[in-house]
Amino acid sequence: MIVQWRKSSYTGGINDNQCVELAPLKQGVGIRDSKNPEAGHLTLTPAEFGTLLNWIKRQVESS
């Protein structure tokens, strides 16, 4: 299986220092640092990824 990583839509540009990449994996959703992809990735189940997104949305809305 070839993994297709995609930069987050919240990435500010090519020189953005805070960006992540996402990829659909058999086990769920892969998340990695786009500046250091060789360091590995975090894998979340779809439910865990949904929980993470909801938490992020709440943090953005409250700031």
Helices and strands as residue ranges (DSSP letters): E 6-7, E 20-25, E 28-33, G 37-39, E 42-44, H 46-62
